[in-house]
């Protein structure tokens, strides 16, 4: 039987990120993907500025009820955009009966640097991190969750990862990606006892929109398929690197 994966995430109408990327990654990893849609993101054709429109929360709740009634093996969260939506996602996770939970703490869209809502960070810390099997912040998100300046070095990433772990996330992967001053694309993995650097070659490409969503969704599918957390993360990094 195919394992069932659920993403609680937004729609990126341009198709590269959000639930569109999640469903493709779920499929490529041989799982049966479902979506509970939180927001719709559209882009102004003139200047590509993003508009984020939440769906009515009752509609989000009925999507969650539908998906959970089928039984889910793993859940991923993406763009949640308001504190109320974060709380609904938290309750869904607690009700789901699975402990395979991947939190992608989306705070901004690539190509748009407006933070969605500063109160969301506190809500994610309180309502999502305690249930996270894996949390996958980028450098900016890691700094925000940890309450430290945006990490610039691997030592900074270690400090942030330890703080995020102490907030309840069982495993933390900080995506250093291209931004970090390092010759490889490095992510830092921390499971509460040891730090591991995951390195792939940097790829000279601007076509990396949606890489974060694909990474987290791949981890989610891998966990559903029974991989260990570390195996799930390593495969997901290789998958995204090959896709870019
Ligand atoms: O890449 C972050 C992201 C997540 N979810 C949705 C998005 C984006 C960025 O555009 O649109 C729905």
Boltz pocket constraint, residues with backbone or C-beta under 6 A from the ligand:
constraints:
  - pocket:
      binder: B
      contacts: [[A, 9], [A, 10], [A, 11], [A, 12], [A, 13], [A, 17], [A, 18], [A, 19], [A, 39], [A, 41], [A, 78], [A, 79], [A, 106], [A, 108], [A, 109], [A, 110], [A, 210], [A, 212], [A, 213]]
      max_distance: 6.0
